[in-house]
Amino acid sequence: MSRPPVTVVVPVHGGLDDVRRCLESVARHHPTTSTPFGLLVIDDASPGPEVRALLEAFARDAGGLPVEVLCNERNLGFVATCNRGFAHAPGDVVLLNSDTVVTAGWLDRLASAAAGPMVATVTPLTNSGSICTLPAGVVAAFDLAGPRPRIDECAAFVAEHSLARRPEVITGVGFCMYVTRAALDAVGYFDAERFGAGYGEEVDFCLRASAAGFRHLVEDSTYVHHRGAVSFGSRRAELLARSSELIHRRHPGFRAANRRERAEDPLRVSFAALELALEPRRPGRPHVLQVLHARPGEIGGTQNHFTRLVDALLEETDVSVLQPAETPGQDFLLTTIWDTGRGAPTRREHLIPARCDDGGAIDDPGAESALRTVLDMFEFDAVHIQNIFRHSLAPLKVLAGFPGPVSCSVRDLYLACPHHWLLYRNTQSCGIPEDLSYCATCLPETRGLDLTYLERFRRTVADRLGTVDHWVFASQSAADFLARVYELPPGRVEVIEHGAIIDTQRPTRVVDESLVLDEPLRVAHVGIGWSKKGLPAVNALADAFAGTGVEFHHFGELREAVSEHLHVHGRYDNDVLPELLDRAGIQVVLLPGPFVETFGHVLTEALAAGRPVIGSRWGALGERIRRLGVGWTVDPEDVDGMRALVERLDRCRLEVLRATRRAVEAELPPVEATAPRYAALYRGDGSPSRRARGAGGGSDVDEEAERLRRELRAMAVAYRQLQLEVAARGAAPGGARGGPAAPPWRRLRRSVARRGLRGTAVAAVRRASSVMRAGRSHVAREGVASAVRRAAGRARRAWRGRGGDPATRASSP
């Protein structure tokens, strides 16, 4: 037996213009609606004859839409009028406020959601409707709160970009609420005796239905416009308070449940997907994933260089940055920096829960999971590992199947040794010894690791060298150091000097000969003051030259004790270092650290200040000083040799003058000048042939993979927002009792982390196919979609809240 048509019930009491817009919108979309329905308009004794005349005229000329008009002889109120509509309708009912405007496909989608098991109510999204209210960004984008809202455009946007999750909520919202006949028959109509004045009636009904086992859904791919809050005027606050108290007395657990629902927000992911869709990437621009080791807010040479490089790359490339987050437990943060064609690049943050082991795992499962999740969230044309530290070696494993170019910058020598400073027992440069007995002594003391770990670590790196298409070094010496451990294919080695991270476009410095020749010799140690950067040698020199007229100065943070004879200037900003050296009368910069530099940003800063440099003879400092002829190289462990050199320079100031002139003349291209070379790597210029993109499944799998990708992306955004809100309240998700639940998408994320999106979809195909008969391909395709939906459904159910508040749920009559 066929089901009776749906009855759309519109209670009316005045509001002529609102009523006209509402009825016209229902009639306009009737021809394209496949769900059989009729329109029942009930005039609740509107003041004046205008409304009744409008309704009679509309009923006569509704263009094929079945319309029935009922008129209350006296004003019964909104609740009683709704009950009259329930009683008059033969089947399911949609309660539609007279100040709403419906949109294309609205009833078909509501009816589809209502056909699910034990559904009592379904509510669409709107611009003014409690929990169903769209995010402020979407409201603003379509001017939904303005005088000319772009209603149909918004509806099309929501339908296109919705995740169609249909989240479960505590109660429906009465501005536009689909009510099933099964629920009406089971629990009765609205309670007109207690809620006759309006507000709270649908909350009470929904809670009664929930007690009978029914569910309430939000149809998150449907938008219905609602002008809202226009009926009761100054009485609205009074009625809300009254209904809230009534609800509390009848349903004592409701307020606590409502607080939970507000905290967890079952629509959080749905809304995050819509917010993301507001700012899509501009078509045609390459998208590069940058893998960084530093947490947000950390500063250093790598971070400063990376920031300048990304700013330069944004001219032609969209960038997303994956880095460890500030949150406890070593989660990851993905920052998308995209050109949306609306001026400045759009930045968004997405927290990627990972719970990494920060204890030195060779392949950290959390880091692997985070990277796989990110690769499935977005399409990337290239990946650049800026620094693999804190990511373990997982990126070299995960990216083995990535179809685009993969670059890896060797900014330190972590890949050669987990103790990447290459300092034997933190004091002497080891130079990557062939005799591993040194490592057997050093690693337990400095990193808590043993020789077995080092050997396994290096075997793993060696096995995965082929993952990287371009090994990028800032100096040839850095490439030579890594080549002591691994055999790098020459065609995959790129030497790209970092460039200057400070402003080099300053007036040409004129050499002050009197400062160099006539003033006391002043030597500056620049950078972090600790053993790794040679502070013990600087302290020894300061003591040795005390009282001689030769001065030693330090610029930068101090982490160890200093000599009383060392002039300390404190922290400095890179861009003002030249001025600080001028003010202190410095003639020479000293960089005696035993740590092997792969480039040396401080050397560049010293040359930008026009100062020659005394630097370590090995590593990038020695290479660059010798090539440019801008100073002297020393053995950082030979303090006596450094002392003899300083004595010689104090006597032979013409030697200092010659080196100063060469330092002033040194060419120091900025970071921006190197950007074209990186862009060429991302395009794949000169790359070895890459693996073909994974064998594709059918269109059903691709469609489900895309939907899952969008859902994962929205979940990451929503969870990031949730963690920020929880942090503001001083609690951690899943922590103290009563706090928000653990990440709601754990099962889905774990599946995707293990297999990737395609793997997850293929697994769903296999599960579905196991129950299908041979030859029933059309059923198999439906099984794929169903199986994947069930997998996502497990994550959705974790988000379902229990609670609500009549003050925010009740609609205006």
C-alpha positions in Angstrom: 0.0 0.0 0.0 1.4 3.4 -1.0 2.2 5.9 1.6 0.0 9.0 1.8 1.5 12.2 0.6 3.4 14.5 2.9 1.5 17.5 4.2 3.4 20.8 4.5 1.6 22.7 7.2 2.1 26.5 7.3 0.5 28.2 10.4 -0.2 31.8 9.6 -0.9 34.8 11.8 -0.3 38.1 10.1 3.0 38.9 8.4 1.6 39.4 4.9 4.9 39.8 3.0 6.6 36.8 4.8 3.6 34.6 4.1 3.7 35.5 0.4 7.4 34.7 0.1 7.0 31.4 1.9 4.1 30.2 -0.2 5.6 31.3 -3.5 8.8 29.4 -2.7 6.9 26.2 -2.0 5.0 26.6 -5.2 8.1 27.4 -7.2 9.9 24.2 -6.3 6.8 22.0 -6.5 7.4 20.9 -10.2 10.9 19.6 -9.4 9.9 17.8 -6.2 9.5 14.0 -6.6 8.0 13.5 -3.2 4.2 13.7 -3.4 3.0 16.5 -1.1 0.2 18.9 -0.5 0.2 22.3 1.2 -2.1 23.0 4.2 -2.2 26.7 5.2 -4.0 27.4 8.5 -4.9 31.0 9.2 -5.0 31.5 13.0 -7.4 34.5 12.9 -4.9 36.9 11.4 -5.8 40.6 12.1 -7.3 42.3 9.0 -8.6 40.8 5.8 -5.3 41.0 3.8 -3.8 37.7 4.8 -7.0 35.7 4.2 -7.4 37.3 0.7 -3.8 36.4 -0.1 -4.4 32.7 0.9 -7.6 32.4 -1.1 -6.0 33.9 -4.2 -2.9 31.6 -3.8 -5.1 28.5 -3.5 -7.0 29.4 -6.7 -3.8 29.8 -8.7 -1.1 27.5 -7.2 0.0 26.0 -10.5 -0.9 22.4 -9.9 0.2 22.4 -6.3 -2.6 20.9 -4.1 -3.5 23.6 -1.6 -6.0 23.6 1.2 -6.7 26.6 3.4 -8.2 26.3 6.9 -9.2 29.3 9.1 -9.5 29.2 12.8 -12.6 31.1 14.0 -10.6 32.5 16.9 -6.9 32.8 17.6 -5.9 29.4 19.0 -2.1 30.1 19.2 0.7 28.5 17.3 0.8 25.2 19.2 -2.9 24.4 18.9 -2.8 25.4 15.2 0.1 22.9 14.6 -1.9 20.2 16.3 -4.9 21.0 14.0 -2.5 20.4 11.1 -1.2 17.1 12.5 -4.8 15.9 12.9 -5.8 17.0 9.4 -2.8 15.4 7.7 -3.0 11.7 6.6 0.7 11.0 6.8 4.0 12.7 7.5 4.0 16.4 8.2 6.4 19.3 7.6 5.8 22.2 10.0 7.0 25.2 8.0 7.1 28.7 9.6 5.5 31.4 7.5 8.7 33.5 7.6 10.7 30.8 5.8 11.8 30.4 2.1 12.4 26.9 0.9 14.9 25.9 -1.8 15.5 23.4 -4.6 15.3 19.8 -3.5 14.4 20.6 0.1 11.5 18.2 0.6 13.0 15.3 -1.3 16.1 15.4 1.0 14.1 15.8 4.2 11.8 12.9 3.2 14.8 10.7 2.3 16.4 11.3 5.7 13.0 10.7 7.4 12.7 7.3 5.8 15.5 6.0 8.0 14.8 3.6 10.9 13.0 5.1 13.9 13.3 8.7 12.7 10.9 11.2 14.4 12.1 14.5 13.0 14.4 16.0 10.4 15.5 19.6 10.3 17.4 21.4 7.5 20.2 23.9 7.9 19.3 27.6 8.1 20.6 31.1 8.8 18.6 31.4 12.1 17.7 28.2 13.8 19.6 27.3 17.0 21.9 24.3 16.4 21.1 24.2 12.7 22.4 27.7 12.1 25.1 27.9 9.5 28.6 29.2 10.5 29.0 33.0 10.5 31.3 32.8 7.5 28.7 31.1 5.3 26.0 33.5 6.5 28.2 36.4 5.6 29.3 35.0 2.3 25.7 34.9 1.0 24.5 38.0 2.9 21.9 35.8 4.6 21.5 38.4 7.4 21.3 41.3 5.0 18.5 42.9 3.0 19.1 40.9 -0.1 20.1 37.4 0.9 21.3 35.1 -1.9 19.1 32.2 -0.7 19.2 30.0 -3.8 23.0 30.4 -4.2 23.5 29.4 -0.6 21.3 26.4 -1.0 23.2 25.3 -4.1 26.5 25.8 -2.2 25.3 23.7 0.8 24.0 20.9 -1.5 27.3 20.7 -3.4 29.7 20.8 -0.5 27.8 19.0 2.2 29.2 15.8 3.6 25.6 14.5 3.9 26.4 13.2 7.4 22.8 13.7 8.7 24.0 14.0 12.3 21.7 13.0 15.1 20.7 15.7 17.6 18.6 15.8 20.7 15.6 17.7 19.2 14.5 19.1 15.9 14.1 22.9 15.4 10.6 24.1 14.6 11.2 26.7 11.9 11.0 23.8 9.4 10.7 20.4 10.9 9.7 17.1 9.1 7.7 15.0 11.6 7.0 11.3 10.8 3.5 9.9 11.2 5.0 7.0 13.1 6.3 9.4 15.8 3.0 11.3 16.0 1.1 8.0 16.4 3.5 6.8 19.1 3.8 9.9 21.3 0.9 12.2 20.3 0.9 15.8 19.3 2.4 19.0 20.8 1.3 19.7 24.4 -0.9 22.7 23.8 -2.0 22.8 27.5 1.5 23.5 28.8 3.1 25.2 25.8 0.1 26.9 24.3 1.8 30.3 24.3 4.6 29.0 22.1 8.3 28.1 22.5 9.5 24.7 23.7 6.6 22.6 22.3 8.8 20.9 19.7 11.5 20.3 22.3 9.0 18.5 24.6 7.7 16.5 21.7 11.1 15.4 20.5 12.2 14.4 24.0 9.1 12.3 24.4 9.8 10.7 21.0 13.4 10.0 22.1 12.1 8.3 25.2 10.1 6.0 22.9 13.2 5.1 20.9 13.0 7.6 18.0 15.8 9.7 16.6 16.1 13.3 15.4 18.3 14.2 12.4 19.7 17.3 10.7 19.6 17.2 6.9 22.9 18.9 6.5 22.8 19.2 2.7 19.6 21.3 2.7 19.2 25.0 3.3 15.9 26.7 4.2 16.0 30.4 4.8 14.4 31.7 8.0 13.9 35.4 8.9 13.3 34.3 12.5 12.4 35.8 15.9 9.8 38.2 14.7 6.6 37.1 16.4 6.6 37.7 20.2 8.6 40.9 20.4 9.3 41.9 24.0 7.6 38.8 25.3 10.2 36.5 23.7 12.6 36.4 26.6 9.8 35.8 29.1 8.3 32.9 27.1 11.8 31.3 26.6 12.4 31.4 30.3 9.0 29.9 31.0 9.4 27.1 28.5 12.9 26.3 29.8 11.5 25.8 33.3 8.7 23.6 32.0 11.1 21.4 30.0 13.4 21.1 33.0 10.6 19.9 35.3 9.3 17.4 32.8 12.7 16.2 31.5 15.2 16.6 34.4 18.3 15.3 32.5 17.8 17.6 29.6 20.0 20.5 30.7 23.1 18.3 31.3 22.5 16.6 28.0 22.2 19.9 26.2 25.5 21.1 27.7 27.2 18.0 26.3 25.7 18.5 22.9 26.8 22.1 22.8 30.4 21.1 23.8 30.6 18.2 21.3 28.5 19.9 18.6 27.3 17.1 16.3 27.3 19.6 13.4 30.9 20.7 13.9 32.3 18.5 11.1 29.4 19.3 8.7 30.0 23.0 9.2 33.7 22.8 9.0 33.3 21.2 5.5 31.2 24.2 4.4 33.6 26.7 5.8 36.5 25.0 4.0 34.5 25.1 0.8 34.2 28.9 1.0 37.8 29.3 0.2 38.9 26.7 -2.4 42.3 26.8 -4.0 42.5 28.7 -7.3 42.5 26.2 -10.1 45.8 25.5 -12.0 48.2 26.4 -9.2 50.6 23.7 -8.0 50.1 22.5 -4.4 53.3 21.6 -2.4 53.3 19.9 1.0 56.2 21.2 3.1 57.3 18.9 6.0 58.9 20.9 8.8 60.4 19.9 12.1 59.7 23.0 14.2 56.7 23.6 16.3 54.7 26.9 15.7 56.4 29.8 17.4 59.9 28.2 17.5 62.6 30.3 16.0 65.9 29.5 14.4 67.8 29.7 11.2 65.8 26.9 9.5 62.5 28.5 10.5 63.5 32.0 9.3 64.8 30.7 6.0 61.7 28.5 5.5 59.4 31.4 6.2 61.2 33.6 3.6 61.2 30.8 1.1 57.5 30.0 1.4 56.6 33.7 1.0 58.6 33.7 -2.2 57.1 30.5 -3.5 53.5 31.7 -2.9 53.9 33.8 -6.1 53.2 30.7 -8.1 52.6 27.8 -5.7 50.1 27.0 -3.0 51.7 25.6 0.1 50.6 23.4 3.0 52.9 23.0 6.0 52.9 19.8 8.2 54.7 20.3 11.5 54.6 19.1 15.1 51.8 20.9 17.0 52.1 22.7 20.3 49.6 20.3 21.9 50.7 17.6 24.4 51.2 14.2 23.0 53.0 15.3 19.8 50.0 15.8 17.5 50.6 17.5 14.1 49.4 20.7 12.7 48.7 21.3 9.0 48.6 24.9 7.9 47.2 25.5 4.4 48.4 28.7 2.7 46.4 29.0 -0.5 45.6 31.6 -3.1 41.8 31.7 -3.5 41.9 34.6 -5.9 40.6 37.0 -3.2 43.7 39.0 -2.4 46.1 37.8 0.3 46.6 34.0 0.6 44.2 32.3 2.9 45.6 30.5 5.9 43.8 27.7 7.8 45.0 25.4 10.6 44.0 21.7 10.8 45.0 19.7 13.8 46.0 16.1 12.9 45.8 14.0 16.0 48.7 11.5 16.0 50.0 10.9 19.5 53.5 10.4 18.3 56.3 8.7 20.3 58.9 11.4 20.8 61.3 8.9 22.1 63.3 8.1 19.0 61.3 5.5 17.1 62.8 4.9 13.6 59.3 4.6 12.2 56.8 6.4 14.4 53.3 5.1 13.8 51.8 8.5 14.8 54.0 10.4 12.4 53.2 7.9 9.6 49.5 8.2 10.4 49.5 12.0 10.3 51.3 12.1 6.9 49.0 9.5 5.3 46.0 11.4 6.6 47.3 14.7 5.1 48.1 13.1 1.8 44.5 11.7 1.7 43.0 15.0 2.7 44.4 17.0 -0.2 45.9 16.5 -3.6 49.6 17.5 -3.7 51.8 17.9 -6.8 55.0 17.7 -4.8 56.4 17.2 -1.3 59.4 18.9 0.2 60.8 17.5 3.5 62.4 20.6 4.9 63.7 18.7 7.9 62.8 15.1 8.8 63.7 15.5 12.5 60.7 14.9 14.8 58.9 13.0 12.0 61.1 9.9 12.4 62.0 8.1 9.1 58.3 7.6 8.4 58.1 10.2 5.6 60.7 8.2 3.6 58.4 5.2 3.9 55.0 6.8 3.3 56.2 8.9 0.3 57.7 5.8 -1.5 54.4 5.6 -3.4 53.8 9.3 -3.9 53.4 10.0 -7.6 54.9 13.5 -7.7 58.5 14.8 -7.1 59.8 14.4 -3.5 62.6 16.7 -2.3 64.5 16.5 0.9 66.6 19.3 2.3 69.5 18.1 4.4 69.7 21.0 6.9 71.5 19.0 9.5 73.1 15.6 9.4 70.4 13.7 11.4 70.1 11.1 8.6 73.8 10.3 9.1 73.5 10.0 12.9 70.6 10.6 15.3 73.1 12.7 17.3 73.0 15.2 14.4 75.5 17.7 15.9 78.2 15.1 15.1 79.9 15.9 18.4 81.6 13.1 20.2 80.2 13.2 23.7 79.0 16.7 22.9 82.5 18.2 22.9 84.5 17.2 19.9 83.6 16.9 16.2 83.5 13.3 15.2 83.3 13.8 11.4 81.2 10.6 11.1 83.9 8.1 12.1 84.3 4.8 10.3 85.3 3.2 13.7 81.8 2.7 15.2 83.3 2.1 18.7 83.2 5.9 19.1 79.5 5.8 18.4 79.0 3.0 20.9 80.4 5.2 23.5 78.8 8.5 22.4 75.2 7.5 21.6 74.2 6.1 25.0 75.4 9.2 26.7 74.0 11.8 24.3 70.9 10.2 23.0 70.1 7.2 25.1 70.6 4.9 22.1 72.9 2.1 21.3 75.0 0.9 18.3 72.3 -1.6 17.2 69.9 1.3 16.9 72.4 3.3 14.7 73.0 0.4 12.4 69.3 -0.3 12.0 68.6 3.4 11.5 71.2 3.7 8.7 70.0 0.5 7.0 66.5 1.9 7.0 67.7 5.2 5.4 69.8 3.4 2.8 66.8 1.2 1.8 64.6 4.3 1.3 67.0 6.7 -0.5 65.1 6.1 -3.7 62.0 7.7 -2.2 63.7 11.1 -2.7 64.1 12.5 -6.2 66.1 15.5 -5.1 68.5 15.6 -2.1 69.0 19.3 -1.5 72.1 20.6 0.3 73.0 24.2 1.1 76.7 23.4 0.7 78.9 20.8 -1.0 80.5 20.0 2.3 77.1 18.9 3.7 76.7 16.6 0.7 80.2 15.2 1.2 79.5 14.4 4.9 76.3 12.5 4.1 78.2 10.7 1.3 80.4 9.2 4.0 77.5 7.0 5.0 75.3 6.6 2.0 75.8 6.3 -1.8 73.7 9.1 -3.2 73.0 9.0 -6.9 74.8 12.1 -8.4 71.8 12.9 -10.5 69.7 13.3 -7.4 72.0 15.7 -5.5 71.2 19.5 -5.7 73.3 22.2 -4.1 71.2 25.3 -3.5 72.7 27.8 -1.0 70.1 29.1 1.3 70.5 32.8 0.6 70.4 35.6 3.0 67.5 35.7 5.5 68.2 39.3 6.5 67.8 42.4 4.3 70.8 42.7 2.1 69.3 45.6 0.2 70.9 48.2 2.5 73.3 51.0 1.5 76.7 49.7 0.6 78.9 49.8 3.6 82.0 52.0 3.4 85.0 50.4 5.1 86.1 52.6 8.1 89.8 52.2 7.8 90.4 54.0 11.1 88.2 51.5 12.9 90.1 48.6 11.5 93.6 50.0 11.8 93.5 52.3 14.8 90.9 51.0 17.3 91.5 48.1 19.7 90.7 44.8 18.1 87.2 43.7 19.0 86.1 40.2 18.2 82.4 39.2 18.3 81.0 35.7 19.0 77.5 35.7 17.4 74.8 33.1 18.1 73.6 30.9 20.9 76.2 30.9 23.7 76.9 27.2 24.5 79.5 24.5 23.9 78.0 23.4 20.5 78.8 26.9 19.1 82.2 27.1 20.8 81.5 29.2 23.9 84.2 27.4 26.0 86.8 28.5 23.4 85.5 32.1 23.4 85.6 32.1 27.2 89.2 30.9 27.1 90.2 33.5 24.6 88.5 36.3 26.6 90.4 35.3 29.7 93.7 34.9 27.7 93.4 38.5 26.3 92.2 40.2 29.4 94.0 43.4 29.9 95.7 43.4 26.5 93.3 45.7 24.7 91.8 42.9 22.6 88.1 42.6 23.4 85.7 39.7 23.1 82.0 40.3 22.8 79.0 38.0 22.6 75.7 38.7 20.8 72.8 36.3 21.3 71.2 34.0 23.8 73.3 32.5 26.6 72.8 28.9 27.7 76.0 28.4 29.6 78.2 30.4 32.0 80.5 33.1 30.4 83.8 34.6 31.3 83.8 37.8 33.3 86.0 39.3 30.6 83.4 38.6 27.9 81.3 41.7 27.0 77.7 40.3 26.7 75.1 42.2 24.6 72.2 39.8 24.9 69.7 38.6 22.3 69.5 40.4 19.0 67.3 40.6 15.9 68.9 39.3 12.8 68.0 42.3 10.7 69.7 44.7 13.0 72.9 42.8 13.7 74.9 44.9 11.3 73.9 48.1 13.2 74.7 46.4 16.5 78.2 45.4 15.3 78.8 48.9 14.1 77.7 50.4 17.5 80.1 48.1 19.4 83.0 48.8 17.0 83.4 45.1 16.1 86.0 44.4 13.4 86.0 40.5 13.3 83.3 37.9 13.9 84.4 34.6 15.5 82.5 31.3 14.9 84.5 28.5 16.5 81.8 25.9 17.1 82.8 22.3 16.7 79.3 21.6 15.4 79.4 20.9 11.7 77.3 23.6 10.0 75.5 22.7 6.7 75.3 26.4 5.7 75.9 29.0 8.4 73.3 31.8 8.5 75.4 33.7 11.0 78.3 33.8 8.5 75.9 35.4 6.0 74.8 38.0 8.6 78.4 38.8 9.4 79.2 39.3 5.7 76.1 41.5 5.3 77.6 43.6 8.1 80.9 43.8 6.2 82.9 41.8 8.8 85.4 39.1 8.0 85.0 35.8 9.9 87.1 33.4 11.8 85.3 30.1 11.5 85.6 26.4 11.8 87.7 24.9 9.0 85.3 21.9 8.5 81.8 22.0 7.3 80.1 24.8 5.4 81.8 27.6 7.3 85.2 26.6 6.2 84.0 25.9 2.6 82.3 29.3 2.3 85.1 31.3 4.0 87.8 29.8 1.7 85.7 30.2 -1.4 84.8 33.8 -0.8 88.2 34.7 0.8 86.4 36.6 3.6 88.3 35.4 6.7 90.3 32.6 8.3 89.6 29.0 9.2 90.7 27.3 12.4 90.5 24.0 14.2 87.7 24.6 16.8 89.5 22.4 19.3 92.8 24.2 19.0 92.4 27.2 21.3 96.1 27.9 21.3 96.0 28.1 17.5 93.0 30.6 17.7 94.9 32.7 20.2 97.9 32.8 17.9 95.7 33.9 15.0 94.1 36.7 17.0 97.5 37.9 18.1 98.6 38.0 14.5 95.6 39.9 13.4 96.0 42.4 16.2 99.5 43.0 14.9 98.8 42.9 11.2 95.7 45.1 10.8 96.3 45.4 7.0 95.4 41.7 6.8 92.1 42.5 8.6 91.5 45.4 6.3 92.0 43.3 3.2 89.6 40.6 4.5 87.1 43.3 5.5 87.1 44.7 2.0 86.4 41.2 0.6 83.6 40.8 3.1 82.0 44.0 2.0 82.2 43.0 -1.7 80.8 39.5 -1.1 77.7 38.8 -3.2 74.8 37.7 -0.9 71.7 36.8 -2.9 68.5 36.8 -0.8 66.4 33.7 -0.2 63.9 34.9 -2.8 66.6 34.4 -5.5 66.6 30.7 -4.9 62.8 30.2 -5.1 62.9 29.5 -8.9 65.2 26.6 -8.4 62.9 25.0 -5.8 59.9 25.7 -8.0 61.7 23.8 -10.8 62.2 20.8 -8.5 58.5 20.8 -7.6 57.6 20.8 -11.3 59.7 17.7 -11.7 62.3 19.3 -14.0 65.0 16.8 -14.3 63.3 14.3 -11.9 63.8 10.6 -12.4 60.6 9.0 -13.6 58.2 8.6 -10.8 55.9 5.7 -9.9 52.6 5.8 -11.7 49.7 6.8 -9.6 48.2 3.8 -7.9 46.0 1.5 -9.9 42.6 3.1 -9.9 39.4 1.4 -9.0 36.0 2.1 -10.5 34.2 5.4 -10.4 32.3 4.4 -7.3 35.5 3.9 -5.3 36.8 7.2 -6.6 33.6 9.0 -5.6 33.6 7.4 -2.1 37.4 8.2 -1.7 36.7 11.9 -2.6 33.8 12.0 -0.1 36.0 10.4 2.6 38.8 12.8 1.8 36.5 15.8 2.3 35.2 14.3 5.5 38.6 13.7 6.9 39.6 17.3 6.1 36.5 18.6 7.8 37.1 16.4 10.8 40.6 17.7 11.2 39.3 21.3 11.2 36.5 20.5 13.6 38.8 18.6 16.0 41.3 21.5 15.9 38.5 23.9 16.9 37.4 21.5 19.6 40.9 21.3 21.1 41.2 25.1 21.1 37.9 25.4 22.9 38.8 22.8 25.4 42.2 24.4 26.0 40.5 27.7 26.7 38.5 25.9 29.4 41.6 24.4 30.9 40.9 20.8 30.0 42.1 18.3 27.5 39.8 16.2 25.2 39.2 12.9 26.6 40.9 13.9 29.9 39.0 14.6 33.1 35.6 13.0 33.6 32.9 15.1 32.1 35.2 16.6 29.4 34.6 16.2 25.7 35.0 12.8 24.2 38.1 11.5 22.4 38.5 12.2 18.7 35.2 11.1 17.1 36.8 9.8 14.0 39.3 7.4 15.5 38.1 4.2 13.8 37.9 5.8 10.3 41.2 7.6 10.8 42.9 4.4 11.9 41.6 2.6 8.8 42.8 5.4 6.5 46.1 5.6 8.3 46.8 1.9 7.7 45.6 1.7 4.1 45.1 5.2 2.8 41.8 6.3 1.4 42.0 4.1 -1.6 42.9 1.2 0.6 40.0 1.9 2.9 37.6 2.1 -0.1 39.0 -1.1 -1.6 38.6 -2.9 1.7 35.0 -1.8 1.8 34.6 -3.2 -1.8 36.0 -6.5 -0.6 33.7 -6.7 2.4 30.7 -5.8 0.2 31.7 -8.2 -2.6 32.0 -11.1 -0.2 28.2 -11.2 0.2 27.3 -10.6 -3.4 26.6 -13.1 -6.0 28.6 -13.3 -9.2 27.2 -11.2 -12.0 25.2 -8.8 -9.8 27.5 -5.9 -10.5 24.8 -3.3 -9.9 24.2 -4.7 -6.4 28.0 -4.8 -5.8 28.3 -1.1 -6.6 25.5 -0.3 -4.1 27.3 -2.5 -1.6 30.5 -0.5 -2.0 28.8 2.8 -1.2 26.9 1.2 1.7 29.9 -0.4 3.2 31.9 2.8 3.1 29.0 4.7 4.5 28.8 2.2 7.4 32.6 2.8 8.1 32.0 6.5 8.2 28.8 5.9 10.2 30.9 4.4 13.1 32.7 7.7 13.3 29.5 9.7 13.1 27.9 7.9 16.0 30.7 8.9 18.2 29.6 12.5 17.7 26.0 12.0 18.6 25.2 14.1 21.7 22.4 13.8 24.1 20.9 17.1 25.3 19.6 20.5 24.2 18.1 23.7 25.6 14.6 25.0 24.8 15.9 28.5 25.0 18.0 27.8 21.9 15.9 25.1 20.3 12.4 26.5 20.3 11.3 28.4 17.2 9.0 31.3 16.8 5.4 30.7 16.0 
